[in-house]
Amino acid sequence: MTTSTVSRATQRWVLVLGAVASMMAALDTLVVATALGTIREDLDASLATLEWTVNGYNLSFAVLLITAAVLGDRFGRRRMFAVGLGVFVAGSAACAASGSVGVLIAARVVQGVGAALLMSLALTLVSAAFPAERRGWAIGVLEGVTGLAVACGPLIGGAIAEGLSWQWIFWVNVPLGLLAIPLALTRIPESFGSDTAVDGVGLLLVTGGALGVVWGLVRGNIAGWSSPEVLSTLGGGVVLIAVFAVWESRTRTPMFPVRMFTSRGFAAGNTAIFLTYAALFGAVFFYAQFMQLVFHYGPLGAGLRLLPWTLTLFFCAPIAGALADRVGERPIMAVGLLLQAVGMGWLALIADPAMAYGALVPPLVLSGIGVSMAIPTAQSAVVGAVEEGAIGKAAGANSMMRELGGVFGIAVVVAVFAGFGGYASAADFVAGFVPAVAVGAALSLCGAVVALALPGRAAAVPSPADTGEFAKVLE
């Protein structure tokens, strides 16, 4: 599949199916968050095991994103996308039918495997189907739906658990997935990467490294950041990633050419998306809790009052992507992350146990518009920095960076929150909420500075004279 041979009708099918699959995968990242109490009572689960109903999914999801991209390049992106749908549906059904917390955790891990294939290959398929001049808009639509799903996960999970039962959080994926599989196989053209060799050693190194880093981050606030478990897993993960970089630079058939990171567009885009998702996931984690603990809304009421923030992801991201197609990613991403920083900083300044809800709306809208501008432009900058045959690997790396950013962001803001506040009262919660959100603002500001390193519009298009992996950045 090349962008010059893909019809508009096919492009629409690729975008719709990619958005639906990404929505399901993103939604299940945090969808169980507001249903954990119900699950604990129903399955008689301890808090320690309950934690892994969230972390089991996030671990397998985050560590397999690059592997998913490599498998798609080797065995066919459409084929592996359909396999991902099948695995995700099977994992969802197993979650819904689970009668013990151990079975639920195992099924969530299976779900995460399917989600890695879906998220990585959806971005790859959409990026490959659309020409450069329309790619930003298409990625904006894809990421708008994905971002909305992440932000609405706790709301939807709480509403379903409150109105039906927690099992229906997972059952809803089954008919969607079963409908999407035949459509994907018949409506999406098959495509492969330019390098179809599978580097087994590289796969083991990057998977092990990502596993160590993610494990350390999700366990840091629970086991203690200075505990042997966390220090050994984080240290081991960093070492394995360093060995992976050395191995890939020397092997004759690298699965991921590390010299991609010498491209300003690729390196700055990936760094910016890491910081963007770190701030976003930290906000998702605490905003709904603020609505519940300070304003005393239920899960559904809290989610509805976050709509001024969450809906911007759906409406603004496609517009931001289209603007980036015209003026380039650098100004859109830098301004977007600056707006997110200002919105989160504003929220941190005015947060108070006695405040009125209306005071939250302006900073929520501002930060929502900001993140809506940043996400699609960062994705577009990364895939636009490589030639068409390497889009899969670029998309896989970008997907891993955003998931690692999300895990990192939650770990950091939770640690900050625990150091300043707690859940004893609304005042105690706000005491921790304020510095936690301020950290999110600082992460966003760092992302805005990084975005300034992106190449200008004329430098963002890959050069035909490039040897194969990405364009030299010229300005």
Summary of the structure (lengths in Angstrom):
residues: 475
radius of gyration: 20.9
end to end distance: 30.3
largest distance: 63.2
contacts: 1921
relative contact order: 0.13
helix: 81%
strand: 0%
